[in-house]
């Protein structure tokens, strides 16, 4: 299986100009980001978890967005193969940790 940021990292290694302003492979920076499971696809959310870690997944919403669906997001999160504690993290604890509450 390919890594999600493989192409970024290959470009970083192949081209000097890609290393001009950063000192590490792009994937190391991307793993510091936080990701929203808004696409409702369990496989995609699992890929994000494998890439960045379950502690970097945050349930979010820009409600009342016309194409958003909080019930669909909650359903997708409920179907993830994660522990109850990890699921609670996605629902809110990860955000409170990130924001220092």
ABEGO torsion letter per residue (X at the ends): XBBAAAAAAAAAAABAAAAAABABBAAAAAAABBBBAAAGBAAAAAAAAAAAEAAABBBBBAOBBAABBAAAAAAAAAABBBBAAAAAAAAAAAAAAAAGX
